[in-house]
Amino acid sequence: MIELLKYMRGYLRIRVSGFSPERFMNLCSNRGILLWDIVREGDVYFMCINLRGFWELQPIVKKTGTRVAVLERYGLPFFLPEMLKRKVFLAGLFLTIAFWIFSSFYIWDIELEGNYQITEDVFEGFLREQEVRVGMRKEDLDIEALEKEIRRYFPQITWASAKIRGTKLQIDIKENDAPIIVEQPETEEGADLISEYDGTIVSMIVRSGVPKVAIGDTVEQGTLLVEGRVPIYNEDATVREYHYVNADADIILEHITNVTLSLPFDHIEKEYTGREEKSFYLKLGEEAYQLPQERPFQVYDSLIRETRPVALEKLSIPVFWGEITHREYQNVEYRYTLEEAKEILNQKLMDFIASLEEKGVQIIEKNVKIEKSDAEWVVSGELLVREPIGISAETERPEEAPEDNIGEENRDE
């Protein structure tokens, strides 16, 4: 605090020399003139003194026969006159302050927190419908109405809060953790499970329906595995009627699947020439501006570096500038060697097997080989796998119910 007061009032760094500098300092102390940071170098003293005290030194200097020289000036009284001479700087400072004040009346950033089910793209579309956007005036935004509209538009949101912090609109939401129950249209039950492949059943657990195959059976594609028509019997073991259900079972089928992966002999790689051209752009919000530029090279790619001033980032003002580096390259044709082809094809095969395992397919045995065709390398062969099977198909319903046939036989008797 004392240092701030010294700076506001202004002070000097002086050099005192002559007949009696010690007496000079004693008289200053007697008259209440503050001296500090006193340093002695031989017969010369260096010290600091405030402006008011400096103007009172003349009688003390005459009485002590000393000489006082001003070395440096500090403080606001010396800073302001220098600043007033720099008109361009003052104009820039004034415009900067005016820009900050003007910008503080607008919303320059919108941040959403707490969203898991609702994507940011969907929420941004909702904000556009509500005419809530970057660059709008704060006074045009009704916070309470926005919160109500968020809860009305998104049923899965149980709580919403919107507040303005500086130039940023902060929206916090909380989604309902419980699953949303959607009413499904009533459909008539009755579905079978059939096989998609040829193979052997190695595991089978039926939860609903009538099993038509057993563990160890060999089935073909389209074979009925579990029937959705469940018979209900009379006491004499005759079928009275059928009850239709949606067949449900966990069935594992062991079968052979074919795999074929290819890799062309030749491929294209980028080879950079070392020639580069740079251009710059200014981005305001979503709009980018840059000087017109001709195509730099025949074939090239571009590397973009974008920066944002720290001051504007603190104010959440969407102003960026960037540099685009265009790098020339040539498309060069290369041919894979056998070792390179094996490595790439093996990786492709591993990726293919990994995709099967993600679907619950178990790989039992691999029998593949790499061959050379007219224009490409080919890895082909067979995989022995165990895979969950069973696709749904509508259950066939007889035209006449069993009880109708029984009734007709009794009437004939």
C-alpha positions as CSV (number, residue, x, y, z in Angstrom):
1,M,0.0,0.0,0.0
2,I,2.8,2.4,0.9
3,E,4.6,1.6,-2.4
4,L,1.3,2.4,-4.3
5,L,1.0,5.8,-2.5
6,K,4.6,6.6,-3.4
7,Y,3.9,5.8,-7.0
8,M,0.7,7.9,-7.1
9,R,2.4,11.0,-5.6
10,G,5.7,10.5,-7.5
11,Y,9.2,10.4,-6.3
12,L,12.8,11.0,-7.4
13,R,16.1,9.2,-7.2
14,I,18.8,11.9,-6.3
15,R,22.5,12.1,-5.8
16,V,23.8,14.2,-2.9
17,S,27.5,15.4,-2.8
18,G,29.5,18.3,-1.5
19,F,30.7,19.6,1.9
20,S,28.4,17.9,4.4
21,P,25.9,15.3,3.1
22,E,25.4,13.9,6.6
23,R,24.2,17.2,7.9
24,F,22.0,17.5,4.8
25,M,20.2,14.2,5.8
26,N,19.9,15.3,9.4
27,L,18.2,18.6,8.5
28,C,15.8,16.7,6.1
29,S,14.9,14.4,9.0
30,N,14.3,17.4,11.4
31,R,12.0,19.1,8.8
32,G,10.0,15.9,8.2
33,I,11.3,15.2,4.7
34,L,11.3,11.5,4.0
35,L,14.4,9.9,2.5
36,W,14.7,6.2,1.8
37,D,16.9,3.6,-0.1
38,I,20.0,5.5,1.0
39,V,23.2,4.2,-0.5
40,R,26.8,5.6,0.1
41,E,29.6,5.4,-2.5
42,G,32.6,7.2,-1.2
43,D,31.7,10.8,-0.4
44,V,28.5,10.6,-2.5
45,Y,25.1,9.5,-1.3
46,F,22.2,8.1,-3.4
47,M,18.6,8.2,-2.1
48,C,14.9,8.6,-3.0
49,I,12.7,11.5,-2.0
50,N,9.1,12.4,-2.7
51,L,8.2,15.4,-4.9
52,R,6.9,17.6,-2.1
53,G,10.1,17.1,-0.1
54,F,12.3,17.8,-3.1
55,W,10.7,21.3,-3.5
56,E,11.6,22.0,0.1
57,L,15.4,21.2,-0.3
58,Q,16.6,24.6,-1.5
59,P,17.3,26.2,2.0
60,I,18.9,23.0,3.2
61,V,21.2,22.8,0.2
62,K,22.4,26.4,0.8
63,K,22.9,25.8,4.5
64,T,24.9,22.6,4.1
65,G,26.8,23.5,0.9
66,T,25.8,20.3,-0.9
67,R,24.8,19.7,-4.4
68,V,21.7,17.7,-5.4
69,A,21.3,16.1,-8.9
70,V,18.2,14.3,-10.1
71,L,19.0,10.8,-11.6
72,E,15.6,9.2,-12.2
73,R,11.9,10.1,-12.0
74,Y,9.2,7.6,-10.9
75,G,5.4,7.7,-10.4
76,L,2.2,8.8,-12.0
77,P,3.0,12.6,-12.3
78,F,5.8,11.7,-14.7
79,F,4.1,8.8,-16.5
80,L,0.9,10.7,-17.5
81,P,2.6,13.6,-19.4
82,E,4.7,11.1,-21.4
83,M,1.6,9.1,-22.2
84,L,-0.3,12.2,-23.4
85,K,2.4,12.7,-26.0
86,R,1.7,9.2,-27.5
87,K,-1.6,9.9,-29.2
88,V,-1.7,6.7,-31.2
89,F,-1.2,4.6,-28.1
90,L,-3.9,6.6,-26.2
91,A,-6.3,6.1,-29.1
92,G,-5.6,2.4,-29.1
93,L,-6.0,2.2,-25.4
94,F,-9.3,4.0,-25.5
95,L,-10.6,1.8,-28.4
96,T,-9.6,-1.3,-26.5
97,I,-11.4,-0.3,-23.3
98,A,-14.5,0.8,-25.4
99,F,-14.4,-2.6,-27.2
100,W,-14.3,-4.5,-23.9
101,I,-17.2,-2.5,-22.5
102,F,-19.2,-2.8,-25.7
103,S,-18.5,-6.6,-25.9
104,S,-19.6,-7.1,-22.3
105,F,-23.2,-6.4,-23.3
106,Y,-23.3,-9.5,-25.6
107,I,-23.1,-13.3,-25.4
108,W,-20.0,-14.6,-27.1
109,D,-20.0,-18.2,-26.0
110,I,-22.5,-20.9,-25.1
111,E,-21.5,-23.9,-23.0
112,L,-23.6,-27.0,-22.3
113,E,-22.9,-29.2,-19.3
114,G,-24.5,-32.5,-18.1
115,N,-25.6,-33.8,-21.5
116,Y,-25.1,-37.5,-22.1
117,Q,-28.1,-38.7,-24.2
118,I,-28.6,-35.4,-26.0
119,T,-25.8,-34.5,-28.4
120,E,-24.5,-31.0,-28.8
121,D,-25.6,-30.8,-32.4
122,V,-29.2,-31.6,-31.4
123,F,-29.1,-29.0,-28.6
124,E,-27.6,-26.3,-30.9
125,G,-30.4,-26.9,-33.3
126,F,-32.9,-26.4,-30.4
127,L,-31.1,-23.1,-29.5
128,R,-31.3,-21.9,-33.1
129,E,-35.1,-22.5,-33.0
130,Q,-35.3,-20.4,-29.9
131,E,-33.2,-17.7,-31.5
132,V,-30.5,-18.1,-28.9
133,R,-27.1,-17.6,-30.6
134,V,-23.6,-16.3,-30.2
135,G,-23.5,-12.5,-30.6
136,M,-27.0,-11.8,-29.2
137,R,-27.5,-9.0,-26.6
138,K,-27.8,-10.2,-23.0
139,E,-31.0,-8.2,-22.4
140,D,-32.7,-10.0,-25.3
141,L,-32.4,-13.4,-23.5
142,D,-35.1,-14.5,-21.1
143,I,-33.4,-17.0,-18.9
144,E,-36.5,-18.2,-17.1
145,A,-38.4,-18.8,-20.4
146,L,-35.3,-20.6,-21.9
147,E,-35.2,-23.0,-18.9
148,K,-38.9,-23.8,-19.2
149,E,-38.6,-24.4,-22.9
150,I,-35.6,-26.8,-22.4
151,R,-37.6,-28.9,-20.0
152,R,-40.6,-28.9,-22.4
153,Y,-38.7,-29.7,-25.5
154,F,-36.6,-32.5,-24.0
155,P,-38.7,-34.9,-21.9
156,Q,-35.6,-36.7,-20.7
157,I,-34.3,-33.5,-19.0
158,T,-35.4,-33.4,-15.3
159,W,-33.6,-30.2,-14.4
160,A,-32.2,-27.2,-16.3
161,S,-30.4,-24.1,-15.2
162,A,-29.1,-21.2,-17.4
163,K,-27.0,-18.3,-16.2
164,I,-24.8,-15.7,-17.8
165,R,-21.2,-15.5,-16.6
166,G,-19.4,-12.6,-18.1
167,T,-20.0,-13.0,-21.8
168,K,-20.7,-16.8,-21.6
169,L,-24.1,-18.4,-21.4
170,Q,-23.7,-21.5,-19.2
171,I,-26.4,-24.1,-19.5
172,D,-26.4,-27.0,-17.0
173,I,-28.9,-29.9,-17.4
174,K,-29.6,-33.2,-15.7
175,E,-31.0,-36.1,-17.7
176,N,-33.3,-38.7,-16.4
177,D,-31.2,-41.9,-15.5
178,A,-34.3,-44.1,-15.7
179,P,-35.0,-45.6,-19.2
180,I,-37.8,-43.9,-21.1
181,I,-40.6,-46.4,-21.7
182,V,-41.9,-46.1,-25.2
183,E,-45.3,-47.8,-25.9
184,Q,-44.9,-50.5,-28.5
185,P,-47.8,-51.3,-30.8
186,E,-49.4,-54.6,-29.9
187,T,-48.4,-57.3,-32.3
188,E,-49.6,-60.8,-32.6
189,E,-47.2,-63.3,-31.0
190,G,-45.8,-66.2,-32.9
191,A,-42.3,-66.4,-34.2
192,D,-39.9,-69.2,-34.9
193,L,-36.1,-69.3,-34.8
194,I,-34.3,-70.6,-37.9
195,S,-30.6,-71.2,-38.8
196,E,-28.6,-68.8,-40.9
197,Y,-25.8,-71.2,-41.6
198,D,-24.9,-74.9,-42.1
199,G,-23.2,-76.5,-39.1
200,T,-23.5,-78.5,-35.9
201,I,-25.3,-77.4,-32.7
202,V,-22.9,-77.4,-29.8
203,S,-24.9,-75.5,-27.2
204,M,-28.6,-74.8,-26.8
205,I,-30.7,-73.2,-24.0
206,V,-34.4,-72.6,-24.9
207,R,-36.4,-70.1,-22.9
208,S,-39.5,-69.9,-24.9
209,G,-40.9,-72.1,-27.7
210,V,-40.6,-75.8,-28.7
211,P,-37.0,-77.0,-29.6
212,K,-36.9,-78.8,-32.9
213,V,-33.2,-79.7,-32.8
214,A,-30.8,-81.0,-30.1
215,I,-27.1,-80.6,-29.2
216,G,-25.0,-82.5,-31.7
217,D,-27.5,-82.2,-34.6
218,T,-26.3,-81.1,-38.0
219,V,-28.4,-78.4,-39.5
220,E,-28.6,-76.6,-42.8
221,Q,-29.3,-72.9,-43.6
222,G,-33.1,-72.3,-43.0
223,T,-33.6,-75.3,-40.6
224,L,-36.2,-74.7,-38.0
225,L,-34.5,-74.5,-34.6
226,V,-37.2,-73.5,-32.2
227,E,-40.9,-73.3,-33.0
228,G,-43.1,-70.6,-31.7
229,R,-46.3,-72.8,-31.8
230,V,-46.7,-74.6,-28.5
231,P,-49.3,-77.4,-28.5
232,I,-51.7,-77.8,-25.5
233,Y,-52.8,-81.4,-25.1
234,N,-56.0,-83.0,-23.9
235,E,-56.0,-85.8,-21.2
236,D,-56.0,-88.4,-24.0
237,A,-52.7,-86.8,-25.4
238,T,-54.5,-85.3,-28.4
239,V,-53.8,-81.6,-29.3
240,R,-56.6,-79.4,-28.1
241,E,-55.1,-76.1,-29.3
242,Y,-51.9,-74.2,-30.0
243,H,-50.5,-71.3,-27.9
244,Y,-48.3,-69.0,-30.0
245,V,-45.2,-67.4,-28.5
246,N,-42.0,-65.6,-29.8
247,A,-39.3,-68.3,-29.7
248,D,-36.3,-67.3,-27.6
249,A,-33.1,-69.3,-27.1
250,D,-29.4,-69.2,-26.9
251,I,-28.0,-71.5,-29.6
252,I,-24.3,-71.9,-30.5
253,L,-23.5,-73.3,-33.9
254,E,-20.1,-74.6,-35.0
255,H,-19.6,-73.9,-38.7
256,I,-17.0,-73.0,-41.3
257,T,-16.9,-69.4,-42.6
258,N,-14.8,-68.4,-45.6
259,V,-12.5,-65.4,-45.6
260,T,-11.0,-63.6,-48.5
261,L,-8.9,-60.5,-48.2
262,S,-6.9,-58.8,-51.0
263,L,-4.1,-56.3,-51.4
264,P,-3.1,-54.7,-54.7
265,F,0.5,-55.0,-55.8
266,D,0.9,-51.3,-56.3
267,H,-0.1,-48.4,-54.0
268,I,0.3,-44.6,-54.0
269,E,2.2,-42.7,-51.4
270,K,2.7,-39.0,-50.8
271,E,6.2,-37.7,-51.4
272,Y,6.6,-34.1,-50.2
273,T,8.8,-31.8,-52.4
274,G,9.6,-29.4,-49.6
275,R,7.9,-26.4,-51.3
276,E,5.4,-24.6,-49.1
277,E,3.2,-21.5,-49.2
278,K,1.5,-19.9,-46.3
279,S,-1.7,-17.8,-46.0
280,F,-3.5,-16.2,-43.1
281,Y,-7.1,-15.8,-42.2
282,L,-9.3,-14.1,-39.5
283,K,-12.2,-15.9,-38.1
284,L,-15.2,-14.1,-36.4
285,G,-17.6,-16.7,-34.9
286,E,-18.3,-19.2,-37.7
287,E,-17.2,-16.9,-40.5
288,A,-13.6,-16.9,-41.8
289,Y,-12.1,-14.2,-43.9
290,Q,-8.9,-14.3,-46.0
291,L,-7.4,-12.6,-49.0
292,P,-8.2,-14.3,-52.4
293,Q,-5.5,-16.7,-53.3
294,E,-4.7,-18.7,-56.4
295,R,-4.2,-22.4,-56.3
296,P,-0.7,-22.7,-54.8
297,F,0.4,-26.0,-56.3
298,Q,-1.1,-28.7,-58.6
299,V,-1.2,-31.3,-55.8
300,Y,-1.0,-30.3,-52.2
301,D,-2.4,-30.7,-48.7
302,S,-3.0,-28.0,-46.1
303,L,-2.0,-27.7,-42.4
304,I,-4.0,-25.3,-40.3
305,R,-2.9,-23.7,-37.1
306,E,-5.4,-21.5,-35.3
307,T,-4.8,-19.3,-32.3
308,R,-6.9,-17.0,-30.1
309,P,-5.8,-13.9,-28.1
310,V,-5.7,-14.6,-24.4
311,A,-7.6,-11.4,-23.6
312,L,-10.5,-12.3,-26.0
313,E,-10.4,-15.9,-24.7
314,K,-11.0,-14.6,-21.1
315,L,-14.0,-12.6,-22.5
316,S,-15.2,-15.7,-24.5
317,I,-15.2,-13.5,-27.6
318,P,-15.0,-15.9,-30.7
319,V,-12.2,-14.1,-32.6
320,F,-9.4,-16.2,-34.0
321,W,-6.7,-15.9,-36.5
322,G,-4.9,-18.7,-38.2
323,E,-2.1,-19.8,-40.5
324,I,-2.6,-22.2,-43.4
325,T,0.5,-24.0,-44.7
326,H,0.1,-25.5,-48.2
327,R,2.6,-28.3,-48.7
328,E,3.2,-29.6,-52.3
329,Y,3.6,-33.4,-52.8
330,Q,3.8,-35.9,-55.6
331,N,1.9,-39.1,-55.9
332,V,4.5,-41.8,-56.2
333,E,3.7,-45.4,-57.1
334,Y,5.3,-48.1,-55.0
335,R,5.1,-51.9,-55.1
336,Y,4.7,-54.1,-52.0
337,T,7.3,-56.7,-51.3
338,L,6.3,-60.1,-50.1
339,E,7.2,-59.3,-46.5
340,E,5.3,-56.0,-46.6
341,A,2.2,-57.8,-48.1
342,K,2.3,-60.5,-45.5
343,E,2.5,-58.0,-42.7
344,I,-0.4,-55.9,-44.0
345,L,-2.6,-58.9,-44.9
346,N,-2.0,-60.5,-41.5
347,Q,-3.1,-57.2,-39.8
348,K,-6.2,-57.2,-42.0
349,L,-6.9,-60.8,-40.9
350,M,-6.4,-59.9,-37.3
351,D,-8.8,-56.9,-37.6
352,F,-11.4,-59.2,-39.3
353,I,-11.1,-61.8,-36.5
354,A,-11.4,-59.0,-33.9
355,S,-14.6,-57.8,-35.5
356,L,-16.0,-61.3,-35.3
357,E,-15.0,-61.7,-31.6
358,E,-16.8,-58.4,-30.8
359,K,-20.0,-60.0,-32.1
360,G,-19.5,-63.0,-29.8
361,V,-18.0,-65.3,-32.4
362,Q,-15.4,-67.8,-31.0
363,I,-12.5,-68.7,-33.4
364,I,-11.7,-72.5,-33.0
365,E,-9.4,-73.0,-35.9
366,K,-7.7,-71.0,-38.8
367,N,-6.7,-72.4,-42.1
368,V,-5.6,-69.6,-44.4
369,K,-2.8,-68.9,-46.9
370,I,-1.4,-66.0,-48.9
371,E,-1.4,-66.4,-52.7
372,K,-0.4,-64.2,-55.6
373,S,-3.0,-63.5,-58.3
374,D,-2.6,-61.5,-61.5
375,A,-2.9,-58.0,-59.9
376,E,-3.0,-58.5,-56.1
377,W,-2.0,-60.5,-53.1
378,V,-4.8,-62.5,-51.6
379,V,-5.2,-64.2,-48.2
380,S,-8.0,-66.8,-48.3
381,G,-9.1,-69.8,-46.4
382,E,-11.5,-71.1,-43.8
383,L,-12.2,-70.3,-40.2
384,L,-13.9,-72.9,-37.9
385,V,-16.1,-70.7,-35.6
386,R,-18.7,-71.1,-32.9
387,E,-21.3,-68.4,-33.3
388,P,-24.7,-67.5,-31.7
389,I,-27.4,-68.1,-34.3
390,G,-31.2,-67.9,-34.7
391,I,-33.1,-65.4,-36.8
392,S,-36.8,-64.8,-36.3
393,A,-39.4,-65.9,-38.8
394,E,-43.2,-65.8,-38.6
395,T,-44.8,-69.0,-37.3
396,E,-47.0,-70.7,-39.8
397,R,-50.6,-71.1,-38.6
398,P,-52.9,-73.9,-39.7
399,E,-56.1,-72.9,-41.5
400,E,-58.2,-75.0,-39.1
401,A,-57.7,-75.4,-35.4
402,P,-57.3,-79.0,-34.0
403,E,-60.4,-78.6,-31.8
404,D,-62.5,-77.9,-35.0
405,N,-61.3,-81.2,-36.5
406,I,-62.2,-83.1,-33.3
407,G,-65.7,-81.6,-33.3
408,E,-66.3,-82.7,-36.9
409,E,-65.3,-86.3,-36.0
410,N,-67.7,-86.4,-33.1
411,R,-70.6,-85.2,-35.3
412,D,-69.8,-87.9,-37.9
413,E,-70.2,-90.6,-35.2
